[in-house]
Amino acid sequence: MFKWLKRQRPEAALPAAAAGDASGDAPVVDIQRLLHRLEWTTLKRLDGLLQGDHRTLMRGSGLDFADLREYQLHDDARHIDWLATARMQSPHVRTYLQDRDMTAWLMVDLSGSMRAGVGPQRKHLMALELCAVLSRLFTRRGNPVGALIHRGQVPLFDEVVPSGRSRMHVLRLLQTLAKPLREGVHAPTALGALLQAAHGQLRRRSTLFVISDCISADPWQQALMQLAQRHDVVVVRIHDPIETTLPTSGIWPLRDAETGELLWIDAQDQRLRSRFEALMQARELDLRETLTRAGVDGLELSTDEPLQNALLDFIRLRHPRQRQGNARAQVNHA
C-alpha cells in the first residue's frame, strides 16, 4: 500500500512532483499500439496452448457430451460414468465440450495502491496489459467480456463496462481502464465489499478475474467463498518487489498511496527490518490460506517479470490435458 518516494534528507521538504504523484499515473497509454503489440507477442504464444475443442481459460462442464476416458486424480467424481466403469473394470469419467456462452468479467482494482511502486512498469499498467490479453483471448473464441472497475472512491465500482465480443469493444474497455485516477482523498481498498458488490452485479454464472494487489482494509475470505460458490473465480495478485524488500540503508519517507499518510523509517534498524519481514510473511501466508479455503485459483504477477511467462504457467495448471501431458512426460523421463 505504501509508495516509495525519492530519498530525501529528513529536514528537506518533499518536492511538489513527489508530493503530488500519489496516483503514480504514467503518460497516456496508446491503447491501439498496446493491443497490437500484445497480439503479436503474448497472444501468439498463448494461442498455441489453447487450440482445439474451444479451449479457453474458463471452466464449465457445458452441455455437450464429448468422450469417455479413464479417471485421473484431479477429476470431479461427479462425472464418473458408472456403467462404463463396470464394463471397463476401471473408473471412467465423461468429458464435455466447454460452454461457449460463458461470460468473462474482469474486476479490476485501480485504487491508489495499484499505482504505487518504482520503475516504469507500475502495477496498474501490468493490470491493463493483463486485461488486454484476457479480453482478446476470450472474444476471439466468441466469449463476451465485461469489466467492473474500482478506482478507490464511492461508489465501489466507478464504471461498469457491459459485456461484448468485438475487437472494438475490447478497445473501448481498455480505454476505460486507462483513464487517470481522479484527484481527491481515496479510502483504503475494501476487497470484501467489492466482492459482495460483484456478487450482486453478476446475475448469470460467469468466470470472474479479480485483478488486484490484494491489499485490503477489511477481511474478504467469506465474500470470496460466497462468490466462488456460484462463479468460476480466479484471483490475480499483482505486486511490486519493493513492497516486500526494504532498502539496505538510509532514512526513507513512505507515503500511503490511498490515504496520503507520510511515514519516515530508518532502514538500518534491525528490529524494524525483522518486524517488516515477519509482517510480509504473515500476509503472504494469509493470502494463500484465503485462496485455498475459498477453493479458487490464484495467479501471481510481479512487475519485474514478463507477463507471458506467468500466463503460460497458469494455462498449464488450468487445463487437465496439459497437466496429463506434463505428468506423462515426467513418467517417461523417469
KEZAGU-635669 format. One line per 2 residues: number of its first residue (from 1); their letters; for each residue z, x, y of C-alpha. Coordinates in Angstrom, 2 decimals. Layout:
NUM) A) Z,X,Y; ...
This chain:
1) MF) 0.00,0.00,0.00; 0.64,2.92,2.32
3) KW) -2.23,4.57,4.06; -2.21,8.31,4.68
5) LK) -2.80,9.29,8.29; -3.73,12.61,9.81
7) RQ) -0.96,15.17,9.64; 0.89,15.39,12.96
9) RP) 3.91,17.12,14.37; 6.87,14.72,14.44
11) EA) 7.14,14.84,18.20; 3.46,14.19,18.77
13) AL) 2.14,10.68,19.30; -0.41,9.31,16.90
15) PA) -3.92,9.34,18.37; -5.45,5.98,19.20
17) AA) -8.07,6.29,16.47; -5.47,6.85,13.75
19) AG) -3.15,4.16,15.06; -5.89,1.57,15.21
21) DA) -7.50,2.40,11.88; -5.30,0.19,9.77
23) SG) -8.25,-1.65,8.37; -9.95,1.54,7.22
25) DA) -13.34,0.00,7.87; -16.37,2.21,7.36
27) PV) -19.67,1.85,9.22; -21.68,-1.29,8.49
29) VD) -23.00,-1.26,4.92; -26.73,-1.74,4.33
31) IQ) -26.49,-4.35,1.57; -30.20,-4.26,0.68
33) RL) -30.14,-0.49,0.22; -26.84,-0.60,-1.67
35) LH) -28.10,-3.19,-4.17; -31.41,-1.38,-4.62
37) RL) -29.61,1.92,-5.34; -27.26,0.32,-7.88
39) EW) -30.14,-1.48,-9.62; -31.91,1.83,-10.18
41) TT) -28.85,3.80,-11.24; -25.88,1.95,-12.67
43) LK) -27.60,-1.28,-13.77; -30.35,0.54,-15.71
45) RL) -27.73,2.34,-17.79; -25.73,-0.82,-18.42
47) DG) -28.82,-2.80,-19.46; -29.20,-0.55,-22.49
49) LL) -25.86,-1.81,-23.83; -26.43,-5.47,-23.02
51) QG) -29.72,-6.18,-24.78; -30.15,-8.82,-27.46
53) DH) -28.55,-12.21,-28.14; -27.91,-12.77,-24.46
55) RT) -25.06,-10.24,-24.41; -23.03,-10.13,-21.24
57) LM) -19.57,-9.06,-20.11; -18.44,-12.66,-20.61
59) RG) -16.78,-14.06,-23.70; -17.16,-17.51,-25.18
61) SG) -17.85,-19.00,-28.58; -20.76,-21.07,-27.35
63) LD) -22.16,-23.99,-29.38; -24.96,-22.47,-31.46
65) FA) -24.20,-21.04,-34.90; -25.80,-17.61,-35.30
67) DL) -24.80,-15.93,-38.57; -22.12,-15.14,-41.15
69) RE) -20.62,-11.67,-41.51; -17.60,-10.01,-43.05
71) YQ) -14.27,-10.38,-41.31; -13.22,-7.47,-39.05
73) LH) -9.71,-6.67,-37.80; -10.49,-7.80,-34.24
75) DD) -11.99,-11.18,-35.27; -10.41,-14.52,-34.49
77) AR) -9.00,-16.00,-37.72; -10.00,-19.47,-36.49
79) HI) -13.67,-18.53,-37.05; -13.24,-17.81,-40.78
81) DW) -15.67,-19.82,-42.92; -13.55,-20.70,-45.95
83) LA) -16.44,-21.97,-48.09; -18.36,-18.72,-47.58
85) TA) -15.16,-16.75,-48.15; -14.61,-18.46,-51.53
87) RM) -18.26,-17.96,-52.52; -18.42,-14.27,-51.47
89) QS) -14.89,-13.42,-52.68; -14.19,-11.71,-49.33
91) PH) -13.32,-13.08,-45.86; -16.35,-14.07,-43.78
93) VR) -16.49,-15.40,-40.22; -19.01,-17.49,-38.34
95) TY) -20.63,-15.92,-35.28; -22.07,-17.86,-32.37
97) LQ) -24.52,-17.21,-29.56; -22.66,-16.76,-26.31
99) DR) -22.64,-19.69,-23.92; -25.49,-19.33,-21.43
101) DM) -23.91,-21.65,-18.91; -20.70,-19.69,-18.33
103) TA) -19.95,-19.26,-14.63; -18.54,-15.94,-13.43
105) WL) -16.16,-15.79,-10.46; -15.13,-12.72,-8.52
107) MV) -11.66,-13.00,-6.96; -11.75,-10.10,-4.51
109) DL) -8.70,-8.73,-2.70; -9.87,-7.21,0.59
111) SG) -6.46,-7.00,2.26; -5.26,-4.03,4.29
113) SM) -4.04,-2.03,1.30; -7.54,-2.17,-0.22
115) RA) -8.90,-0.46,2.90; -6.33,2.34,2.92
117) GV) -6.87,5.79,1.46; -8.57,9.10,2.12
119) GP) -12.11,10.33,1.71; -15.41,8.49,2.18
121) QR) -15.02,6.19,-0.85; -12.39,3.61,0.03
123) KH) -11.13,1.00,-2.41; -12.85,-1.90,-0.65
125) LM) -16.19,-0.05,-0.77; -15.81,0.51,-4.51
127) AL) -14.95,-3.18,-4.87; -18.18,-4.02,-3.03
129) EL) -20.22,-1.83,-5.40; -18.50,-3.35,-8.43
131) CA) -19.25,-6.88,-7.20; -22.91,-5.91,-6.69
133) VL) -23.20,-4.59,-10.25; -21.39,-7.53,-11.86
135) SR) -23.32,-10.11,-9.85; -26.70,-8.72,-10.86
137) LF) -25.66,-8.29,-14.49; -24.72,-11.97,-14.64
139) TR) -27.51,-13.50,-12.58; -30.27,-11.55,-14.34
141) RG) -29.17,-13.29,-17.56; -29.03,-16.74,-15.99
143) NP) -25.28,-16.96,-15.38; -24.20,-18.26,-11.95
145) VG) -21.78,-16.14,-9.90; -19.37,-17.14,-7.12
147) AL) -16.64,-15.40,-5.15; -13.11,-16.11,-3.89
149) IH) -12.35,-13.72,-1.03; -8.90,-12.82,0.29
151) RG) -8.53,-10.70,3.44; -4.76,-10.78,3.83
153) QV) -4.35,-13.79,6.13; -3.76,-17.51,5.77
155) PL) -5.44,-19.40,4.13; -5.21,-17.45,0.86
157) FD) -8.99,-17.46,0.42; -10.71,-16.79,3.73
159) EV) -14.07,-17.64,2.22; -15.30,-19.23,-0.99
161) VP) -18.90,-18.41,-1.94; -20.27,-21.15,-4.25
163) SG) -21.85,-20.01,-7.49; -25.56,-19.24,-7.60
165) RS) -28.14,-17.41,-9.72; -30.79,-15.88,-7.46
167) RM) -31.06,-12.37,-6.06; -30.91,-13.80,-2.54
169) HV) -27.63,-15.47,-3.48; -26.26,-12.09,-4.57
171) LR) -27.30,-10.56,-1.25; -25.54,-13.36,0.67
173) LL) -22.43,-12.90,-1.47; -22.36,-9.15,-0.82
175) QT) -22.98,-9.68,2.89; -19.95,-11.95,2.99
177) LA) -17.82,-9.36,1.18; -18.93,-6.63,3.60
179) KP) -17.57,-8.42,6.68; -14.95,-6.34,8.58
181) LR) -11.27,-7.17,8.40; -10.10,-9.35,11.26
183) EG) -7.63,-7.83,13.67; -4.05,-9.04,13.75
185) VH) -0.92,-8.96,11.65; -1.59,-9.20,7.93
187) AP) 1.04,-10.39,5.50; 1.67,-8.43,2.27
189) TA) -0.61,-9.49,-0.56; 0.90,-12.10,-2.91
191) LG) -1.14,-11.93,-6.13; 0.91,-14.68,-7.76
193) AL) 0.00,-17.16,-5.02; -3.65,-16.03,-5.14
195) LQ) -3.89,-16.58,-8.89; -2.31,-20.02,-8.57
197) AA) -4.84,-20.90,-5.86; -7.67,-19.66,-8.09
199) HG) -6.37,-21.84,-10.94; -6.67,-24.89,-8.71
201) QL) -10.09,-23.80,-7.42; -11.81,-23.32,-10.80
203) RR) -12.37,-26.68,-12.48; -14.52,-25.59,-15.44
205) RS) -13.84,-22.80,-17.90; -15.17,-19.60,-16.35
207) TL) -14.98,-15.84,-16.51; -12.80,-14.58,-13.66
209) FV) -12.73,-10.97,-12.47; -9.59,-10.27,-10.44
211) IS) -10.53,-7.25,-8.30; -7.55,-5.74,-6.50
213) DC) -5.30,-2.69,-6.22; -2.60,-4.87,-7.87
215) IS) -0.10,-4.13,-5.08; 1.73,-7.43,-4.77
217) AD) 4.74,-8.69,-2.85; 5.53,-11.32,-5.50
219) PW) 5.64,-11.44,-9.33; 2.32,-12.53,-10.76
221) QQ) 2.65,-12.33,-14.54; 3.35,-16.06,-15.01
223) AL) 0.41,-17.10,-12.83; -1.86,-14.70,-14.72
225) MQ) -0.76,-16.10,-18.07; -1.40,-19.65,-16.90
227) LA) -4.88,-18.71,-15.66; -5.73,-16.85,-18.89
229) QR) -4.95,-19.95,-20.98; -7.97,-21.70,-19.53
231) HD) -10.32,-18.91,-18.41; -11.57,-15.55,-19.62
233) VV) -9.76,-13.25,-17.17; -10.40,-9.57,-16.51
235) VV) -8.15,-7.65,-14.09; -9.92,-4.77,-12.34
237) RI) -7.47,-2.44,-10.67; -8.88,-0.06,-8.06
239) HD) -6.68,2.80,-6.91; -6.85,5.92,-4.76
241) PI) -5.39,9.16,-6.22; -3.37,9.69,-3.02
243) ET) -1.30,6.63,-3.97; 0.25,8.44,-6.94
245) TL) 0.36,12.05,-5.69; 2.42,13.24,-2.74
247) PT) 1.20,16.18,-0.61; 2.60,19.52,-1.68
249) SG) 4.39,20.32,1.58; 4.98,19.30,5.17
251) IW) 6.20,16.27,7.08; 3.78,13.37,6.88
253) PL) 3.51,9.96,8.55; 2.73,6.96,6.36
255) RD) 1.71,3.60,7.71; 1.79,0.40,5.70
257) AE) -1.77,-0.87,5.97; -0.69,-4.52,5.71
259) TG) 2.48,-4.74,7.81; 1.94,-1.81,10.18
261) EL) 5.34,-0.25,9.34; 5.43,3.51,10.05
263) LW) 7.48,5.95,7.98; 7.84,9.74,8.17
265) ID) 8.50,11.64,4.93; 9.33,15.25,4.05
267) AQ) 7.05,16.06,1.13; 9.11,19.16,0.30
269) DQ) 12.20,17.09,-0.54; 12.52,17.33,-4.33
271) RL) 14.69,14.22,-4.55; 12.04,12.24,-2.70
273) RS) 9.28,13.58,-4.97; 11.27,12.77,-8.11
275) RF) 12.03,9.25,-6.91; 8.41,8.69,-5.92
277) EA) 7.16,9.81,-9.34; 9.70,7.56,-11.08
279) LM) 8.65,4.56,-8.98; 4.94,5.17,-9.70
281) QA) 5.57,5.49,-13.43; 7.60,2.27,-13.42
283) RE) 4.83,0.50,-11.51; 2.18,1.67,-14.00
285) LD) 4.30,0.53,-16.95; 4.95,-2.86,-15.34
287) LR) 1.22,-3.36,-14.71; 0.30,-2.61,-18.31
289) ET) 3.05,-4.88,-19.64; 1.87,-7.68,-17.35
291) LT) -1.70,-7.47,-18.70; -0.53,-7.19,-22.31
293) RA) 1.80,-10.19,-22.12; -0.87,-12.28,-20.40
295) GV) -3.42,-11.31,-23.06; -6.11,-10.26,-20.59
297) DG) -8.42,-7.25,-20.47; -7.93,-4.62,-17.81
299) LE) -10.31,-2.16,-16.19; -9.06,0.71,-14.05
301) LS) -11.26,2.30,-11.39; -10.45,5.36,-9.31
303) TD) -12.16,6.11,-6.02; -12.76,9.72,-7.10
305) EP) -14.64,8.80,-10.30; -18.16,7.36,-10.86
307) LQ) -18.25,3.60,-11.22; -20.80,3.56,-14.04
309) NA) -18.71,5.69,-16.40; -15.78,3.25,-16.29
311) LL) -18.11,0.25,-16.76; -19.82,1.84,-19.77
313) DF) -16.47,2.39,-21.47; -15.40,-1.15,-20.62
315) IR) -18.55,-2.70,-22.11; -17.95,-0.84,-25.37
317) LR) -14.45,-2.29,-25.52; -15.54,-5.84,-24.66
319) HP) -18.23,-6.15,-27.33; -17.30,-6.37,-31.03
321) RQ) -20.65,-4.97,-32.18; -20.15,-1.90,-30.03
323) RQ) -16.65,-1.37,-31.49; -18.01,-1.74,-35.04
325) GN) -20.70,0.83,-34.34; -18.14,3.28,-32.97
327) AR) -15.88,2.73,-36.00; -18.75,3.29,-38.45
329) AQ) -19.72,6.49,-36.62; -16.16,7.78,-36.91
331) VN) -16.02,6.94,-40.66; -19.37,8.61,-41.33
333) HA) -18.30,11.66,-39.36; -15.09,11.89,-41.40
